[in-house]
């Protein structure tokens, strides 16, 4: 069972690294996600994302509209991650989740470690429930 969990953790970490390599980088002109979404909740994400991405000019051309929609979607996912982390009452879990959110936003050099910890904790919890 332990070797299965270790293999699963390694597989998930490698899958996350490959997925991160395929995703386009977050716009460097945006505020750091850990700052912009530090106090975000599910109720404030829409306004928080608008504050980061900005408003779209109604006269914008289609490529600009498409880019804005993609950026808004991506930032909404990041904000939702932070909002979920902020809702956690356990400070240790909250810190781990926040680190994973910052990692998904491309802010941290130690993403593999944060992702592995979060993934490992989830897999061990699942294994404990199955026993």
Buried (B, 14 or more C-beta within 10 A) or exposed (E): EEEEBEEBBEEBBEEBEEEBEEEEEBEEEBEBBBEBBEEBBEEBBEEBBBBBBEEBEEEEEEEEEEBBEEBBEBBBBBBBBBBBBBEBEEEEEBEBBBBBBBBBBBBBEEBBEBBBBBBBBEBEEEBEEEE
